[in-house]
Amino acid sequence: MSTPSSTLSVQSLYDLTGRVALVTGGGTGIGLMIAQGLAAAGAKVYISGRRKDVLEQVAASWDGQKGALIAVQMDVTDRESIMAAKTLIQEKEGKLHILVNNAGQVGPTSPFLNNPAAPERKDAESLGQALFNEPQSGWADIYAINTFSIFFVTTAFLGLLDTASRESTIPGFTASVVNITSISGLTRLAQDHFAYNSAKAAASHLTKMLATECALKGVRVRVNAVAPGVYASEMTADVIPPERVNAVGKGVMPVPAERSGTAQEMAGTVIYLVSPAGCYTNGQEIVIDGGYLAVNPSV
């Protein structure tokens, strides 16, 4: 039995018209790349963050012919704030098709790790004490935004996501959660930030657990992750010139692609996961890193 050509067209495979999405940290960097990509594919996209002025400015500047960007203030580390945003979307939309957990920060750094001349690397005692002196509060903060937020935001919106799946008339369609993790959670290098990398590693495993438990409990929501390599963001720079890519990546080997990732590559990967083309993908983490993990120590 042949497949109708109309269902295999690019427009059909990746069309998000009528879908409702929420992208946390959607006002800048990678989150904005994703939000604009979803809107360009036809989705109504709520972009959240702490800075309402930034969100509103971004939403007002959207000039796409399809979709829309709508600002909604939400602090992903505050459960009351999460529930307020959930209530707003529930009242306005009644369901949610796409959730992208993108909000994140770097946290405590150890710039001496990759500097052989640093006094902190004089001997084991010096290295150990320098690392020991990292603020515990910084570790707690980075886990709160990079890992805890994925759990609490996802669970808060789980009912709305399941509703979207059950109300859909598209064969095989299920609502989708996409967690933006990082190659930093997959490489064995600390890259000058133990806290960030371990929090991202936790986010990767949390993705798999959420996917499994949703499937086992009959919740019609797929959960996947995208692990970017070196991309422009507020944590790096608005634009990363080729000569700076390896300084950002902090690998023992340079990035084979010799450049940072693009908005098209980031948005395109997420669109695949949340579109009809990706509805058979669940519990997976897609790495888009220009070959970084192919040449650097990783799990």
C-alpha positions as CSV (number, residue, x, y, z in Angstrom):
1,M,0.0,0.0,0.0
2,S,1.6,3.3,-1.1
3,T,1.7,6.4,1.1
4,P,-0.2,9.4,-0.3
5,S,2.3,11.9,-1.6
6,S,0.4,14.8,0.1
7,T,1.4,13.4,3.5
8,L,5.1,13.3,2.6
9,S,5.4,16.9,1.5
10,V,7.6,19.2,3.5
11,Q,4.6,21.3,4.3
12,S,2.7,18.4,5.6
13,L,5.5,16.8,7.6
14,Y,6.5,19.9,9.4
15,D,3.4,22.1,9.5
16,L,2.6,23.3,13.0
17,T,-0.5,25.4,12.1
18,G,-3.0,25.4,15.0
19,R,-0.5,24.1,17.5
20,V,0.1,25.9,20.8
21,A,3.6,26.0,22.2
22,L,5.5,27.3,25.2
23,V,9.2,28.0,25.1
24,T,10.9,28.8,28.4
25,G,13.7,31.3,28.2
26,G,12.2,32.1,24.8
27,G,13.2,35.8,24.6
28,T,16.9,35.4,23.8
29,G,19.5,33.1,22.4
30,I,18.7,29.4,21.7
31,G,15.2,29.8,23.1
32,L,14.4,32.6,20.7
33,M,15.8,30.6,17.7
34,I,13.4,27.8,18.7
35,A,10.4,30.1,19.3
36,Q,10.8,31.8,16.0
37,G,11.2,28.5,14.2
38,L,8.0,27.1,15.7
39,A,6.1,30.3,14.9
40,A,7.4,30.3,11.3
41,A,6.0,26.7,11.0
42,G,2.6,28.1,12.1
43,A,2.5,27.6,15.8
44,K,1.1,30.1,18.4
45,V,4.2,30.3,20.7
46,Y,4.2,31.6,24.2
47,I,7.6,32.8,25.2
48,S,8.4,32.9,28.9
49,G,11.1,34.4,31.0
50,R,11.7,36.7,34.0
51,R,12.2,39.9,32.0
52,K,8.8,40.9,30.7
53,D,10.1,43.9,28.8
54,V,12.5,41.7,26.8
55,L,9.7,39.2,26.0
56,E,7.3,41.9,24.9
57,Q,9.9,43.6,22.7
58,V,10.6,40.3,21.0
59,A,6.9,39.4,20.6
60,A,6.1,42.8,19.1
61,S,9.0,42.5,16.5
62,W,7.8,39.2,15.1
63,D,7.2,39.8,11.4
64,G,6.5,36.2,10.3
65,Q,3.6,35.5,8.0
66,K,2.5,32.5,10.0
67,G,2.2,31.8,13.7
68,A,2.7,34.3,16.6
69,L,4.9,35.1,19.6
70,I,3.1,35.9,22.8
71,A,5.0,37.1,25.9
72,V,4.2,35.5,29.3
73,Q,6.2,36.2,32.4
74,M,7.3,33.1,34.2
75,D,10.1,32.2,36.6
76,V,10.9,28.5,36.1
77,T,12.4,28.3,39.5
78,D,9.2,29.5,41.3
79,R,6.3,27.1,41.4
80,E,3.7,29.8,42.0
81,S,5.0,31.6,38.9
82,I,4.8,28.3,36.9
83,M,1.2,27.7,38.0
84,A,0.2,31.3,37.1
85,A,1.5,30.8,33.6
86,K,-0.2,27.4,33.4
87,T,-3.5,28.9,34.5
88,L,-3.2,31.7,31.9
89,I,-2.6,29.2,29.0
90,Q,-5.3,26.9,30.3
91,E,-7.8,29.7,30.3
92,K,-6.8,31.0,26.9
93,E,-6.1,27.8,25.0
94,G,-7.3,24.8,27.1
95,K,-4.4,22.7,25.9
96,L,-0.7,22.7,25.0
97,H,0.8,20.8,22.1
98,I,4.5,21.7,22.6
99,L,6.6,22.5,25.6
100,V,10.2,23.4,25.2
101,N,12.2,23.5,28.4
102,N,15.0,25.8,27.4
103,A,15.7,28.2,30.3
104,G,19.2,27.8,31.7
105,Q,22.3,29.4,33.1
106,V,26.0,28.6,33.5
107,G,26.6,29.0,37.3
108,P,30.0,28.7,39.1
109,T,33.0,28.4,36.8
110,S,36.6,27.3,37.4
111,P,38.6,29.2,34.8
112,F,41.9,27.8,36.1
113,L,41.1,24.3,35.1
114,N,42.3,24.8,31.5
115,N,45.2,27.0,32.4
116,P,48.4,25.0,33.2
117,A,50.1,28.1,34.7
118,A,47.3,28.8,37.1
119,P,48.5,28.7,40.8
120,E,45.3,26.6,41.6
121,R,46.9,23.8,39.5
122,K,50.2,23.8,41.3
123,D,49.4,20.5,43.0
124,A,46.5,18.3,44.1
125,E,46.0,20.2,47.3
126,S,45.8,23.5,45.5
127,L,43.4,22.2,42.9
128,G,41.2,20.5,45.5
129,Q,40.9,23.6,47.6
130,A,40.2,25.9,44.7
131,L,37.3,23.6,43.6
132,F,36.1,23.2,47.2
133,N,35.8,27.0,47.5
134,E,33.1,27.1,44.8
135,P,29.9,28.5,46.4
136,Q,27.4,25.9,47.4
137,S,24.6,28.4,46.7
138,G,25.8,28.6,43.1
139,W,25.5,24.9,42.7
140,A,22.0,25.0,44.1
141,D,20.9,27.8,41.9
142,I,22.2,26.1,38.7
143,Y,20.4,22.9,39.5
144,A,17.3,24.8,40.2
145,I,17.1,26.4,36.8
146,N,18.9,23.7,34.6
147,T,17.4,20.6,36.2
148,F,14.6,21.2,38.7
149,S,12.7,23.5,36.4
150,I,12.4,20.7,33.8
151,F,10.6,18.5,36.3
152,F,8.3,21.2,37.7
153,V,7.4,22.9,34.5
154,T,6.8,19.6,32.7
155,T,4.6,18.2,35.5
156,A,2.6,21.4,35.8
157,F,1.7,21.3,32.1
158,L,1.3,17.6,31.8
159,G,-2.5,17.6,31.9
160,L,-2.7,20.3,29.2
161,L,-0.2,18.3,27.0
162,D,-2.2,15.1,27.4
163,T,-5.4,16.9,26.6
164,A,-3.9,18.2,23.3
165,S,-3.0,14.6,22.4
166,R,-6.5,13.2,23.1
167,E,-8.3,16.0,21.3
168,S,-6.1,15.8,18.2
169,T,-7.6,14.5,14.9
170,I,-4.2,13.9,13.4
171,P,-3.5,10.1,13.2
172,G,-0.6,9.2,15.5
173,F,-0.1,12.7,16.9
174,T,1.0,13.2,20.5
175,A,2.0,16.3,22.3
176,S,5.7,16.8,22.9
177,V,8.1,18.0,25.5
178,V,11.6,18.9,24.3
179,N,14.3,19.6,26.9
180,I,17.3,21.6,25.8
181,T,20.2,19.9,27.4
182,S,23.8,20.3,26.2
183,I,26.8,18.4,25.1
184,S,28.2,19.6,28.4
185,G,26.1,17.0,30.0
186,L,27.5,14.3,27.7
187,T,31.2,15.1,27.6
188,R,33.5,13.9,30.3
189,L,35.3,17.2,30.3
190,A,34.4,19.8,32.9
191,Q,34.9,22.6,30.5
192,D,35.6,24.9,33.4
193,H,32.2,24.4,35.0
194,F,31.5,21.2,37.0
195,A,28.2,22.4,38.3
196,Y,26.7,23.3,34.8
197,N,27.9,20.0,33.2
198,S,26.6,17.8,36.0
199,A,23.2,19.7,36.0
200,K,22.9,19.1,32.3
201,A,23.8,15.5,32.7
202,A,21.0,15.2,35.3
203,A,18.6,16.9,32.8
204,S,19.5,14.3,30.1
205,H,18.6,11.4,32.5
206,L,15.5,13.2,33.7
207,T,14.3,13.4,30.1
208,K,14.6,9.6,29.7
209,M,12.8,9.0,33.1
210,L,9.9,11.4,32.2
211,A,9.5,9.7,28.8
212,T,9.4,6.2,30.3
213,E,7.1,7.1,33.1
214,C,4.7,8.9,30.8
215,A,4.6,5.9,28.5
216,L,4.1,3.4,31.3
217,K,1.4,5.5,33.0
218,G,-0.6,6.0,29.8
219,V,0.1,9.7,29.5
220,R,0.1,10.6,25.8
221,V,3.1,12.9,25.9
222,R,6.4,12.2,24.3
223,V,9.6,13.6,26.0
224,N,12.8,14.1,24.1
225,A,15.9,16.3,24.4
226,V,18.2,18.3,22.1
227,A,21.8,18.6,23.2
228,P,23.4,21.6,21.4
229,G,27.1,22.1,21.0
230,V,28.5,25.6,20.6
231,Y,25.6,28.0,19.8
232,A,25.3,31.7,20.2
233,S,23.3,32.6,23.4
234,E,23.4,35.0,26.2
235,M,25.7,32.6,28.0
236,T,28.3,32.9,25.1
237,A,27.7,35.8,22.8
238,D,25.2,37.0,20.3
239,V,27.4,35.8,17.5
240,I,30.4,33.5,17.8
241,P,33.1,34.1,15.2
242,P,34.9,30.9,14.0
243,E,38.1,31.7,15.8
244,R,36.2,31.8,19.1
245,V,34.3,28.5,18.7
246,N,37.0,26.3,20.3
247,A,37.5,28.8,23.2
248,V,33.8,28.4,24.0
249,G,33.7,24.6,23.5
250,K,36.9,24.1,25.7
251,G,37.5,20.7,24.2
252,V,40.8,18.8,23.9
253,M,40.1,18.7,20.2
254,P,38.6,21.4,18.0
255,V,35.1,21.3,16.7
256,P,35.3,19.5,13.4
257,A,32.7,21.8,11.8
258,E,34.9,24.7,12.5
259,R,31.9,27.0,13.3
260,S,29.1,27.4,15.8
261,G,25.6,26.1,15.1
262,T,22.9,28.1,13.3
263,A,19.3,29.1,14.2
264,Q,18.1,27.0,11.3
265,E,19.8,23.9,12.7
266,M,18.5,24.4,16.2
267,A,14.9,25.3,15.2
268,G,14.8,22.6,12.6
269,T,15.7,19.8,15.0
270,V,13.1,20.9,17.5
271,I,10.5,21.3,14.7
272,Y,11.2,17.7,13.6
273,L,10.6,16.4,17.2
274,V,7.3,18.2,17.7
275,S,5.9,17.8,14.1
276,P,4.1,14.8,12.5
277,A,7.6,13.7,11.2
278,G,8.8,13.1,14.7
279,C,5.8,11.5,16.4
280,Y,7.5,8.1,16.6
281,T,10.5,9.5,18.5
282,N,10.3,9.2,22.3
283,G,12.9,9.2,25.1
284,Q,15.7,10.2,22.8
285,E,18.4,12.9,23.0
286,I,19.5,14.4,19.6
287,V,23.0,15.8,19.6
288,I,23.7,18.8,17.3
289,D,27.3,19.7,17.9
290,G,29.3,19.9,14.7
291,G,31.1,16.7,15.7
292,Y,32.3,17.9,19.1
293,L,31.5,14.7,20.9
294,A,32.9,12.6,18.1
295,V,36.4,13.9,18.9
296,N,36.2,14.7,22.6
297,P,35.7,12.3,25.6
298,S,32.0,11.6,26.1
299,V,29.6,9.1,27.8
